[in-house]
Amino acid sequence: MKALQISALTFAIQSFVTLFVIMDPPGATPIFLALVADKTPKERRVLAIKAAAVSFSVITLFALFGRFILSYLNISMAALQAAGALLLLLISLDLLTGGTGSGKSKSSDSNIALVPLGTPLLAGPGAIVATMIFVQSADTPGRIIGLIAAVVGVHLAIAAALMASTTILKVIKEAGVTLVARIAGLLLAAIAVQMLVDAIRVFVAA
C-alpha cells in the first residue's frame, strides 16, 4: 500500500512538472502582457483567471474525450498542431506590426482569454498530447487523483503567474509596452514556426 502511495505521488509530480514545462507560464507572460496592455488592472486579473480557466477546460475535455473526438473527426495530432501553429502565426504578425488589441471591441477583448491565451498557447497540442498519455497511465485511483491534482495545480500556477506579471506594466510604461509587444510577437512567431515544423516532420515521417 505504501509503495502504491509513493508511486501515485511520483506520478502526480511527474505530471505536474511535465505539464508546467510544456505550458510554460513564465514564457507566456510577455505575450499576455502585450495583449492586455490597454486594460485596467482589474480587467487584466480577470483575463488572467479566464485564460487559466479556458486552458483547464480544454485540457479536461481532451483528457476525458480526446481520443474519441480526434478519431470521430478523423483528425491527427499533427493536423491539430499545424492548425494551432497557423493561428499563433497570425496573432504574432499582428503583434509585430503594432496590433496590441487597442483597436478591438470590448467583446473581442474578452476573447483574448480564449484565443490565443487559453488555447493554443497554454492548452496547445503538446499539453493535450501529454495529458492524454498521462490519462492512459492513470490506471489506479491514486494515480487518477494525482493526475487531477497535477492538472489543477498547473492551472493555479498559470493564473498566479499571469496575475503577478501585470504589475510589470506599472513599471515599464508605454514605451516598455511597445517593446514587450514586439518581443512577444517574435517569440510567438518562433513558437508557431517550431510547432509547424514539428507537424510537417510527422507528416513526412508518415
TIZATOR-808665 format. One record per residue: x, y, z of N, C-alpha, C in turn; residue in three letters; chain; residue number from 1. Coordinates in nm, 4 decimals. Example, Ala and Ser with C-alpha at 12.3 -4.5 7.8 and 13.67 -1.06 7.14 Angstrom:
<rs>
R      n_xx      n_yy      n_zz     ca_xx     ca_yy     ca_zz      c_xx      c_yy      c_zz  resn  chain  resi
R    1.3190   -0.5690    0.7800    1.2300   -0.4500    0.7800    1.3200   -0.3300    0.7800   ALA      A     1
R    1.2850   -0.2250    0.7080    1.3670   -0.1060    0.7140    1.2900    0.0030    0.7870   SER      A     2
</rs>
This chain:
<rs>
R      n_xx      n_yy      n_zz     ca_xx     ca_yy     ca_zz      c_xx      c_yy      c_zz  resn  chain  resi
R    0.0836   -0.1208    0.0000    0.0000    0.0000    0.0000    0.0863    0.1246    0.0000   MET      A     1
R    0.1938    0.1203    0.0770    0.2839    0.2347    0.0840    0.3504    0.2585   -0.0507   LYS      A     2
R    0.3894    0.1471   -0.1180    0.4531    0.1600   -0.2486    0.3580    0.2222   -0.3498   ALA      A     3
R    0.2283    0.1848   -0.3381    0.1280    0.2402   -0.4281    0.1131    0.3904   -0.4078   LEU      A     4
R    0.1142    0.4333   -0.2809    0.1032    0.5751   -0.2499    0.2233    0.6519   -0.3037   GLN      A     5
R    0.3434    0.5976   -0.2865    0.4641    0.6630   -0.3370    0.4577    0.6714   -0.4899   ILE      A     6
R    0.4147    0.5633   -0.5530    0.4029    0.5605   -0.6983    0.3037    0.6656   -0.7475   SER      A     7
R    0.1919    0.6793   -0.6771    0.0919    0.7786   -0.7142    0.1465    0.9193   -0.6962   ALA      A     8
R    0.2210    0.9426   -0.5876    0.2804    1.0742   -0.5632    0.3837    1.1073   -0.6699   LEU      A     9
R    0.4665    1.0101   -0.7031    0.5667    1.0303   -0.8076    0.5004    1.0609   -0.9409   THR      A    10
R    0.3931    0.9893   -0.9709    0.3190    1.0105   -1.0942    0.2595    1.1516   -1.0984   PHE      A    11
R    0.2066    1.1977   -0.9848    0.1486    1.3319   -0.9771    0.2551    1.4384   -1.0000   ALA      A    12
R    0.3715    1.4206   -0.9353    0.4812    1.5171   -0.9516    0.5306    1.5195   -1.0958   ILE      A    13
R    0.5453    1.4002   -1.1527    0.5899    1.3907   -1.2916    0.4900    1.4594   -1.3848   GLN      A    14
R    0.3620    1.4385   -1.3616    0.2582    1.5004   -1.4438    0.2631    1.6523   -1.4313   SER      A    15
R    0.2760    1.6999   -1.3075    0.2795    1.8449   -1.2834    0.3993    1.9087   -1.3523   PHE      A    16
R    0.5171    1.8517   -1.3319    0.6399    1.9090   -1.3892    0.6339    1.9077   -1.5416   VAL      A    17
R    0.5882    1.7964   -1.5983    0.5809    1.7857   -1.7446    0.4861    1.8897   -1.8026   THR      A    18
R    0.3672    1.9016   -1.7462    0.2690    1.9977   -1.7969    0.3150    2.1415   -1.7743   LEU      A    19
R    0.3807    2.1668   -1.6615    0.4292    2.3025   -1.6326    0.5348    2.3438   -1.7345   PHE      A    20
R    0.6258    2.2516   -1.7657    0.7324    2.2819   -1.8619    0.6743    2.3037   -2.0015   VAL      A    21
R    0.5787    2.2191   -2.0410    0.5195    2.2313   -2.1749    0.4364    2.3594   -2.1869   ILE      A    22
R    0.3556    2.3884   -2.0869    0.2669    2.5047   -2.0938    0.3418    2.6350   -2.0654   MET      A    23
R    0.4497    2.6267   -1.9884    0.5452    2.7357   -1.9682    0.4790    2.8699   -1.9334   ASP      A    24
R    0.4187    2.8828   -1.8149    0.3567    3.0099   -1.7754    0.4516    3.1307   -1.7825   PRO      A    25
R    0.5789    3.1200   -1.7368    0.6687    3.2361   -1.7496    0.6895    3.2777   -1.8948   PRO      A    26
R    0.6956    3.1795   -1.9851    0.7138    3.2109   -2.1257    0.5917    3.2756   -2.1888   GLY      A    27
R    0.4744    3.2492   -2.1323    0.3508    3.3069   -2.1858    0.3260    3.4489   -2.1363   ALA      A    28
R    0.3958    3.4896   -2.0310    0.3676    3.6208   -1.9723    0.3979    3.7389   -2.0639   THR      A    29
R    0.5079    3.7390   -2.1428    0.5282    3.8544   -2.2329    0.4145    3.8701   -2.3336   PRO      A    30
R    0.3648    3.7584   -2.3843    0.2539    3.7621   -2.4806    0.1275    3.8114   -2.4120   ILE      A    31
R    0.1043    3.7632   -2.2905   -0.0109    3.8076   -2.2118   -0.0035    3.9577   -2.1869   PHE      A    32
R    0.1141    4.0066   -2.1466    0.1309    4.1489   -2.1185    0.1053    4.2336   -2.2423   LEU      A    33
R    0.1528    4.1861   -2.3578    0.1325    4.2615   -2.4816   -0.0154    4.2703   -2.5181   ALA      A    34
R   -0.0900    4.1662   -2.4899   -0.2312    4.1616   -2.5279   -0.3220    4.2382   -2.4317   LEU      A    35
R   -0.2775    4.2567   -2.3068   -0.3631    4.3231   -2.2072   -0.3098    4.4601   -2.1674   VAL      A    36
R   -0.2168    4.5148   -2.2453   -0.1510    4.6407   -2.2075   -0.2491    4.7564   -2.1918   ALA      A    37
R   -0.3577    4.7550   -2.2698   -0.4527    4.8665   -2.2656   -0.5691    4.8433   -2.1691   ASP      A    38
R   -0.5608    4.7377   -2.0914   -0.6686    4.7047   -1.9973   -0.6414    4.7653   -1.8591   LYS      A    39
R   -0.7453    4.7759   -1.7780   -0.7292    4.8186   -1.6397   -0.6733    4.7018   -1.5579   THR      A    40
R   -0.6121    4.7305   -1.4418   -0.5591    4.6220   -1.3580   -0.6640    4.5149   -1.3256   PRO      A    41
R   -0.7881    4.5577   -1.3021   -0.8944    4.4617   -1.2714   -0.9222    4.3724   -1.3913   LYS      A    42
R   -0.9278    4.4331   -1.5109   -0.9532    4.3549   -1.6319   -0.8401    4.2567   -1.6592   GLU      A    43
R   -0.7168    4.2973   -1.6301   -0.6029    4.2074   -1.6503   -0.6131    4.0851   -1.5603   ARG      A    44
R   -0.6500    4.1090   -1.4343   -0.6639    3.9964   -1.3417   -0.7740    3.9010   -1.3871   ARG      A    45
R   -0.8855    3.9598   -1.4324   -0.9970    3.8769   -1.4802   -0.9536    3.7950   -1.6016   VAL      A    46
R   -0.8821    3.8581   -1.6950   -0.8369    3.7874   -1.8146   -0.7364    3.6777   -1.7800   LEU      A    47
R   -0.6524    3.7026   -1.6791   -0.5568    3.6004   -1.6360   -0.6303    3.4771   -1.5843   ALA      A    48
R   -0.7323    3.5002   -1.5017   -0.8105    3.3889   -1.4473   -0.8877    3.3181   -1.5588   ILE      A    49
R   -0.9450    3.3967   -1.6516   -1.0203    3.3373   -1.7621   -0.9296    3.2512   -1.8508   LYS      A    50
R   -0.8078    3.3007   -1.8776   -0.7148    3.2253   -1.9618   -0.6815    3.0910   -1.8983   ALA      A    51
R   -0.6555    3.0923   -1.7664   -0.6269    2.9678   -1.6954   -0.7490    2.8759   -1.6964   ALA      A    52
R   -0.8680    2.9345   -1.6801   -0.9911    2.8539   -1.6799   -1.0177    2.7913   -1.8162   ALA      A    53
R   -0.9932    2.8677   -1.9226   -1.0131    2.8142   -2.0579   -0.9151    2.7008   -2.0837   VAL      A    54
R   -0.7900    2.7222   -2.0461   -0.6884    2.6182   -2.0632   -0.7267    2.4918   -1.9867   SER      A    55
R   -0.7724    2.5091   -1.8634   -0.8138    2.3951   -1.7811   -0.9309    2.3211   -1.8464   PHE      A    56
R   -1.0245    2.3970   -1.9010   -1.1413    2.3351   -1.9647   -1.1008    2.2533   -2.0871   SER      A    57
R   -1.0099    2.3098   -2.1681   -0.9651    2.2395   -2.2892   -0.8889    2.1130   -2.2531   VAL      A    58
R   -0.7973    2.1249   -2.1559   -0.7182    2.0085   -2.1128   -0.8096    1.8998   -2.0558   ILE      A    59
R   -0.9081    1.9407   -1.9747   -1.0016    1.8447   -1.9168   -1.0849    1.7762   -2.0244   THR      A    60
R   -1.1302    1.8543   -2.1223   -1.2103    1.7993   -2.2316   -1.1330    1.6914   -2.3078   LEU      A    61
R   -1.0067    1.7209   -2.3402   -0.9273    1.6241   -2.4158   -0.8823    1.5076   -2.3284   PHE      A    62
R   -0.8677    1.5320   -2.1992   -0.8325    1.4218   -2.1096   -0.9452    1.3189   -2.1056   ALA      A    63
R   -1.0684    1.3670   -2.1074   -1.1836    1.2777   -2.0976   -1.2259    1.2209   -2.2336   LEU      A    64
R   -1.2253    1.3065   -2.3361   -1.2832    1.2650   -2.4651   -1.1894    1.2843   -2.5840   PHE      A    65
R   -1.0613    1.3134   -2.5568   -0.9690    1.3486   -2.6639   -0.9593    1.2463   -2.7752   GLY      A    66
R   -0.9366    1.1218   -2.7395   -0.9200    1.0174   -2.8413   -1.0480    0.9979   -2.9221   ARG      A    67
R   -1.1608    1.0041   -2.8551   -1.2886    0.9888   -2.9254   -1.3112    1.1041   -3.0234   PHE      A    68
R   -1.2830    1.2290   -2.9782   -1.3042    1.3467   -3.0637   -1.2169    1.3407   -3.1885   ILE      A    69
R   -1.0871    1.3138   -3.1694   -0.9948    1.3102   -3.2828   -1.0269    1.1947   -3.3770   LEU      A    70
R   -1.0647    1.0812   -3.3189   -1.0988    0.9650   -3.4016   -1.2270    0.9896   -3.4798   SER      A    71
R   -1.3259    1.0484   -3.4149   -1.4550    1.0732   -3.4802   -1.4406    1.1720   -3.5961   TYR      A    72
R   -1.3593    1.2759   -3.5750   -1.3393    1.3770   -3.6785   -1.2283    1.3404   -3.7762   LEU      A    73
R   -1.1630    1.2263   -3.7499   -1.0529    1.1803   -3.8353   -0.9425    1.2860   -3.8459   ASN      A    74
R   -0.9044    1.3408   -3.7300   -0.8011    1.4440   -3.7226   -0.6803    1.3872   -3.6488   ILE      A    75
R   -0.5640    1.4047   -3.7058   -0.4415    1.3608   -3.6395   -0.3916    1.4711   -3.5469   SER      A    76
R   -0.3063    1.4348   -3.4510   -0.2486    1.5348   -3.3620   -0.1596    1.6303   -3.4399   MET      A    77
R   -0.0955    1.5805   -3.5451   -0.0104    1.6667   -3.6279   -0.0930    1.7747   -3.6969   ALA      A    78
R   -0.2117    1.7372   -3.7443   -0.3000    1.8349   -3.8088   -0.3470    1.9393   -3.7078   ALA      A    79
R   -0.3794    1.8942   -3.5875   -0.4209    1.9860   -3.4821   -0.3073    2.0818   -3.4473   LEU      A    80
R   -0.1858    2.0288   -3.4431   -0.0687    2.1104   -3.4112   -0.0425    2.2128   -3.5217   GLN      A    81
R   -0.0558    2.1729   -3.6468   -0.0343    2.2650   -3.7579   -0.1381    2.3774   -3.7570   ALA      A    82
R   -0.2632    2.3431   -3.7275   -0.3689    2.4443   -3.7210   -0.3412    2.5456   -3.6102   ALA      A    83
R   -0.2983    2.4949   -3.4944   -0.2634    2.5842   -3.3842   -0.1462    2.6738   -3.4193   GLY      A    84
R   -0.0487    2.6205   -3.4932    0.0686    2.6976   -3.5334    0.0297    2.8125   -3.6256   ALA      A    85
R   -0.0590    2.7851   -3.7218   -0.1025    2.8897   -3.8142   -0.1784    3.0001   -3.7412   LEU      A    86
R   -0.2594    2.9613   -3.6430   -0.3337    3.0597   -3.5640   -0.2389    3.1487   -3.4856   LEU      A    87
R   -0.1393    3.0882   -3.4203   -0.0414    3.1659   -3.3443    0.0399    3.2570   -3.4359   LEU      A    88
R    0.0698    3.2096   -3.5561    0.1483    3.2895   -3.6501    0.0731    3.4158   -3.6905   LEU      A    89
R   -0.0571    3.4039   -3.7129   -0.1382    3.5206   -3.7472   -0.1375    3.6239   -3.6344   LEU      A    90
R   -0.1496    3.5752   -3.5107   -0.1523    3.6650   -3.3952   -0.0161    3.7304   -3.3750   ILE      A    91
R    0.0915    3.6541   -3.3969    0.2265    3.7084   -3.3810    0.2532    3.8194   -3.4822   SER      A    92
R    0.2036    3.8040   -3.6037    0.2206    3.9074   -3.7064    0.1474    4.0353   -3.6662   LEU      A    93
R    0.0312    4.0201   -3.6034   -0.0433    4.1355   -3.5551    0.0360    4.2109   -3.4485   ASP      A    94
R    0.0997    4.1368   -3.3574    0.1801    4.1995   -3.2526    0.3040    4.2670   -3.3111   LEU      A    95
R    0.3673    4.2036   -3.4070    0.4894    4.2577   -3.4668    0.4635    4.3846   -3.5477   LEU      A    96
R    0.3430    4.3963   -3.6015    0.3104    4.5131   -3.6833    0.2390    4.6220   -3.6041   THR      A    97
R    0.2305    4.6038   -3.4730    0.1771    4.7105   -3.3889    0.0385    4.6885   -3.3359   GLY      A    98
R   -0.0237    4.5755   -3.3665   -0.1581    4.5490   -3.3143   -0.1521    4.4866   -3.1781   GLY      A    99
R   -0.1898    4.5610   -3.0740   -0.1880    4.5079   -2.9377   -0.3279    4.4929   -2.8808   THR      A   100
R   -0.4297    4.5075   -2.9684   -0.5669    4.4883   -2.9204   -0.6390    4.6163   -2.8867   GLY      A   101
R   -0.5698    4.7330   -2.8946   -0.6327    4.8570   -2.8538   -0.7458    4.8988   -2.9454   SER      A   102
R   -0.7438    4.8482   -3.0692   -0.8476    4.8868   -3.1625   -0.9639    4.7915   -3.1660   GLY      A   103
R   -0.9677    4.6951   -3.0828   -1.0731    4.5953   -3.0849   -1.1871    4.6342   -2.9923   LYS      A   104
R   -1.3011    4.5743   -3.0140   -1.4170    4.5998   -2.9292   -1.4015    4.5294   -2.7965   SER      A   105
R   -1.4842    4.5688   -2.7015   -1.4754    4.5084   -2.5688   -1.5081    4.3605   -2.5742   LYS      A   106
R   -1.6063    4.3239   -2.6595   -1.6411    4.1830   -2.6707   -1.5263    4.1029   -2.7280   SER      A   107
R   -1.4509    4.1639   -2.8225   -1.3352    4.0951   -2.8787   -1.2246    4.0834   -2.7746   SER      A   108
R   -1.2088    4.1879   -2.6923   -1.1066    4.1855   -2.5882   -1.1268    4.0685   -2.4938   ASP      A   109
R   -1.2534    4.0392   -2.4609   -1.2797    3.9300   -2.3677   -1.2379    3.7959   -2.4263   SER      A   110
R   -1.2294    3.7892   -2.5595   -1.1902    3.6651   -2.6246   -1.0408    3.6400   -2.6222   ASN      A   111
R   -0.9630    3.7384   -2.5767   -0.8190    3.7192   -2.5625   -0.7916    3.5997   -2.4729   ILE      A   112
R   -0.8728    3.5850   -2.3697   -0.8554    3.4727   -2.2774   -0.8823    3.3392   -2.3456   ALA      A   113
R   -0.9669    3.3420   -2.4496   -0.9973    3.2189   -2.5231   -0.8869    3.1884   -2.6233   LEU      A   114
R   -0.8606    3.2835   -2.7120   -0.7591    3.2703   -2.8162   -0.6800    3.3998   -2.8208   VAL      A   115
R   -0.5491    3.3996   -2.8113   -0.4623    3.2812   -2.8160   -0.4174    3.2288   -2.6808   PRO      A   116
R   -0.4580    3.2959   -2.5706   -0.4008    3.2590   -2.4406   -0.4446    3.1210   -2.3931   LEU      A   117
R   -0.5759    3.1043   -2.3753   -0.6246    2.9757   -2.3240   -0.5856    2.8602   -2.4135   GLY      A   118
R   -0.6072    2.8796   -2.5419   -0.5668    2.7831   -2.6438   -0.5423    2.8591   -2.7736   THR      A   119
R   -0.4367    2.8311   -2.8486   -0.3463    2.7159   -2.8333   -0.2165    2.7439   -2.7591   PRO      A   120
R   -0.2026    2.8663   -2.6983   -0.0752    2.8985   -2.6347   -0.0508    2.8149   -2.5098   LEU      A   121
R   -0.1493    2.8106   -2.4188   -0.1348    2.7318   -2.2961   -0.1783    2.5875   -2.3196   LEU      A   122
R   -0.3043    2.5693   -2.3534   -0.3545    2.4343   -2.3827   -0.3320    2.4036   -2.5301   ALA      A   123
R   -0.2059    2.3869   -2.5668   -0.1700    2.3572   -2.7042   -0.1601    2.2081   -2.7290   GLY      A   124
R   -0.1215    2.1711   -2.8514   -0.1101    2.0287   -2.8852   -0.0173    1.9506   -2.7925   PRO      A   125
R    0.0937    2.0126   -2.7530    0.1880    1.9433   -2.6647    0.1266    1.9071   -2.5309   GLY      A   126
R    0.0581    2.0044   -2.4703   -0.0065    1.9806   -2.3411   -0.1201    1.8808   -2.3550   ALA      A   127
R   -0.1942    1.8893   -2.4655   -0.3056    1.7969   -2.4881   -0.2557    1.6534   -2.5019   ILE      A   128
R   -0.1509    1.6352   -2.5835   -0.0954    1.5012   -2.6039   -0.0404    1.4451   -2.4730   VAL      A   129
R    0.0349    1.5283   -2.3988    0.0926    1.4837   -2.2716   -0.0171    1.4399   -2.1752   ALA      A   130
R   -0.1246    1.5181   -2.1682   -0.2351    1.4843   -2.0785   -0.3003    1.3529   -2.1189   THR      A   131
R   -0.3218    1.3340   -2.2491   -0.3836    1.2106   -2.2972   -0.2954    1.0896   -2.2660   MET      A   132
R   -0.1649    1.1066   -2.2732   -0.0723    0.9979   -2.2395   -0.0787    0.9663   -2.0903   ILE      A   133
R   -0.0824    1.0732   -2.0078   -0.0917    1.0525   -1.8631   -0.2239    0.9849   -1.8250   PHE      A   134
R   -0.3302    1.0177   -1.8960   -0.4606    0.9549   -1.8685   -0.4515    0.8045   -1.8919   VAL      A   135
R   -0.3806    0.7640   -1.9971   -0.3626    0.6215   -2.0242   -0.2869    0.5520   -1.9118   GLN      A   136
R   -0.1929    0.6250   -1.8501   -0.1104    0.5666   -1.7434   -0.1777    0.5718   -1.6070   SER      A   137
R   -0.2849    0.6502   -1.5950   -0.3542    0.6632   -1.4664   -0.4474    0.5442   -1.4479   ALA      A   138
R   -0.3901    0.4314   -1.4097   -0.4658    0.3063   -1.4025   -0.5035    0.2655   -1.2608   ASP      A   139
R   -0.4787    0.3527   -1.1638   -0.5207    0.3260   -1.0259   -0.5898    0.4503   -0.9703   THR      A   140
R   -0.6735    0.4341   -0.8675   -0.7387    0.5516   -0.8085   -0.6386    0.6565   -0.7607   PRO      A   141
R   -0.5260    0.6095   -0.7029   -0.4248    0.7032   -0.6555   -0.3658    0.7859   -0.7680   GLY      A   142
R   -0.3381    0.7223   -0.8804   -0.2811    0.7942   -0.9946   -0.3836    0.8891   -1.0570   ARG      A   143
R   -0.5085    0.8476   -1.0598   -0.6129    0.9348   -1.1133   -0.6234    1.0623   -1.0296   ILE      A   144
R   -0.6248    1.0452   -0.8976   -0.6295    1.1615   -0.8076   -0.5044    1.2466   -0.8253   ILE      A   145
R   -0.3890    1.1807   -0.8391   -0.2641    1.2535   -0.8587   -0.2640    1.3350   -0.9865   GLY      A   146
R   -0.3182    1.2783   -1.0938   -0.3245    1.3498   -1.2219   -0.4183    1.4693   -1.2130   LEU      A   147
R   -0.5318    1.4496   -1.1474   -0.6265    1.5612   -1.1294   -0.5603    1.6737   -1.0507   ILE      A   148
R   -0.4904    1.6370   -0.9434   -0.4215    1.7376   -0.8615   -0.3149    1.8106   -0.9428   ALA      A   149
R   -0.2432    1.7366   -1.0277   -0.1379    1.7968   -1.1094   -0.1954    1.8978   -1.2082   ALA      A   150
R   -0.3046    1.8604   -1.2747   -0.3667    1.9497   -1.3730   -0.4204    2.0757   -1.3053   VAL      A   151
R   -0.4873    2.0571   -1.1915   -0.5394    2.1722   -1.1169   -0.4243    2.2603   -1.0690   VAL      A   152
R   -0.3183    2.1985   -1.0160   -0.2039    2.2727   -0.9656   -0.1349    2.3551   -1.0725   GLY      A   153
R   -0.1191    2.2982   -1.1905   -0.0555    2.3702   -1.3013   -0.1371    2.4934   -1.3390   VAL      A   154
R   -0.2681    2.4795   -1.3423   -0.3509    2.5933   -1.3826   -0.3619    2.6993   -1.2737   HIS      A   155
R   -0.3501    2.6602   -1.1494   -0.3390    2.7601   -1.0420   -0.2085    2.8381   -1.0560   LEU      A   156
R   -0.1017    2.7674   -1.0911    0.0281    2.8327   -1.1126    0.0214    2.9275   -1.2320   ALA      A   157
R   -0.0489    2.8872   -1.3374   -0.0646    2.9720   -1.4555   -0.1376    3.1014   -1.4194   ILE      A   158
R   -0.2495    3.0879   -1.3477   -0.3268    3.2062   -1.3083   -0.2426    3.2989   -1.2209   ALA      A   159
R   -0.1684    3.2423   -1.1266   -0.0846    3.3229   -1.0373    0.0245    3.3948   -1.1148   ALA      A   160
R    0.0887    3.3254   -1.2083    0.1970    3.3849   -1.2861    0.1461    3.4995   -1.3736   ALA      A   161
R    0.0335    3.4790   -1.4391   -0.0210    3.5834   -1.5259   -0.0673    3.7045   -1.4457   LEU      A   162
R   -0.1311    3.6813   -1.3310   -0.1760    3.7939   -1.2488   -0.0578    3.8710   -1.1916   MET      A   163
R    0.0461    3.7990   -1.1490    0.1639    3.8654   -1.0931    0.2376    3.9468   -1.1987   ALA      A   164
R    0.2346    3.8995   -1.3221    0.3094    3.9675   -1.4285    0.2517    4.1043   -1.4626   SER      A   165
R    0.1237    4.1268   -1.4319    0.0617    4.2539   -1.4699    0.1214    4.3730   -1.3943   THR      A   166
R    0.1842    4.3481   -1.2809    0.2470    4.4588   -1.2074    0.3644    4.5166   -1.2850   THR      A   167
R    0.4202    4.4391   -1.3783    0.5322    4.4872   -1.4594    0.4894    4.6064   -1.5443   ILE      A   168
R    0.3640    4.6085   -1.5875    0.3155    4.7166   -1.6735    0.3197    4.8520   -1.6040   LEU      A   169
R    0.3112    4.8516   -1.4711    0.3174    4.9776   -1.3974    0.4570    5.0387   -1.4045   LYS      A   170
R    0.5568    4.9550   -1.4276    0.6962    4.9998   -1.4263    0.7464    5.0371   -1.5653   VAL      A   171
R    0.7102    4.9577   -1.6657    0.7695    4.9751   -1.7985    0.7051    5.0862   -1.8807   ILE      A   172
R    0.5852    5.1307   -1.8446    0.5152    5.2395   -1.9123    0.4895    5.2076   -2.0601   LYS      A   173
R    0.4507    5.3105   -2.1378    0.4058    5.2897   -2.2757    0.5173    5.2400   -2.3672   GLU      A   174
R    0.6361    5.2999   -2.3548    0.7481    5.2577   -2.4397    0.7849    5.1127   -2.4124   ALA      A   175
R    0.7805    5.0743   -2.2863    0.8109    4.9366   -2.2495    0.7068    4.8400   -2.3020   GLY      A   176
R    0.5806    4.8846   -2.3029    0.4728    4.8004   -2.3555    0.4944    4.7718   -2.5035   VAL      A   177
R    0.5359    4.8754   -2.5785    0.5636    4.8572   -2.7219    0.6760    4.7565   -2.7424   THR      A   178
R    0.7800    4.7679   -2.6612    0.8926    4.6743   -2.6711    0.8482    4.5320   -2.6378   LEU      A   179
R    0.7699    4.5195   -2.5316    0.7195    4.3874   -2.4921    0.6339    4.3270   -2.6024   VAL      A   180
R    0.5527    4.4107   -2.6674    0.4669    4.3614   -2.7750    0.5501    4.3063   -2.8902   ALA      A   181
R    0.6577    4.3778   -2.9252    0.7430    4.3309   -3.0346    0.8141    4.2010   -2.9970   ARG      A   182
R    0.8666    4.1957   -2.8748    0.9351    4.0737   -2.8289    0.8370    3.9573   -2.8232   ILE      A   183
R    0.7172    3.9847   -2.7714    0.6151    3.8806   -2.7629    0.5778    3.8298   -2.9011   ALA      A   184
R    0.5650    3.9218   -2.9966    0.5331    3.8812   -3.1330    0.6413    3.7934   -3.1926   GLY      A   185
R    0.7667    3.8290   -3.1661    0.8789    3.7488   -3.2170    0.8804    3.6100   -3.1530   LEU      A   186
R    0.8607    3.6049   -3.0210    0.8571    3.4763   -2.9512    0.7405    3.3900   -3.0002   LEU      A   187
R    0.6263    3.4531   -3.0172    0.5077    3.3799   -3.0615    0.5273    3.3259   -3.2032   LEU      A   188
R    0.5914    3.4069   -3.2892    0.6191    3.3610   -3.4252    0.7137    3.2414   -3.4233   ALA      A   189
R    0.8150    3.2473   -3.3360    0.9105    3.1365   -3.3253    0.8412    3.0092   -3.2764   ALA      A   190
R    0.7542    3.0253   -3.1766    0.6788    2.9099   -3.1256    0.5925    2.8509   -3.2364   ILE      A   191
R    0.5258    2.9385   -3.3130    0.4379    2.8928   -3.4201    0.5151    2.8181   -3.5286   ALA      A   192
R    0.6296    2.8740   -3.5679    0.7108    2.8096   -3.6715    0.7606    2.6725   -3.6241   VAL      A   193
R    0.8043    2.6658   -3.4971    0.8525    2.5378   -3.4442    0.7408    2.4344   -3.4407   GLN      A   194
R    0.6213    2.4768   -3.4003    0.5069    2.3855   -3.3995    0.4763    2.3359   -3.5411   MET      A   195
R    0.4843    2.4273   -3.6375    0.4551    2.3909   -3.7767    0.5601    2.2941   -3.8309   LEU      A   196
R    0.6870    2.3214   -3.7992    0.7957    2.2327   -3.8431    0.7789    2.0929   -3.7841   VAL      A   197
R    0.7458    2.0864   -3.6550    0.7246    1.9566   -3.5904    0.6092    1.8804   -3.6547   ASP      A   198
R    0.5034    1.9529   -3.6894    0.3879    1.8890   -3.7540    0.4255    1.8370   -3.8919   ALA      A   199
R    0.5036    1.9160   -3.9665    0.5460    1.8741   -4.1010    0.6338    1.7492   -4.0934   ILE      A   200
R    0.7207    1.7439   -3.9919    0.8061    1.6265   -3.9735    0.7224    1.5011   -3.9534   ARG      A   201
R    0.6156    1.5159   -3.8765    0.5276    1.3996   -3.8522    0.4612    1.3575   -3.9823   VAL      A   202
R    0.4150    1.4561   -4.0607    0.3508    1.4235   -4.1888    0.4483    1.3536   -4.2824   PHE      A   203
R    0.5735    1.4031   -4.2887    0.6749    1.3448   -4.3781    0.7104    1.2044   -4.3344   VAL      A   204
R    0.7252    1.1863   -4.1998    0.7615    1.0554   -4.1482    0.6522    0.9516   -4.1733   ALA      A   205
R    0.5275    0.9990   -4.1761    0.4156    0.9089   -4.2001    0.4090    0.8672   -4.3457   ALA      A   206
</rs>
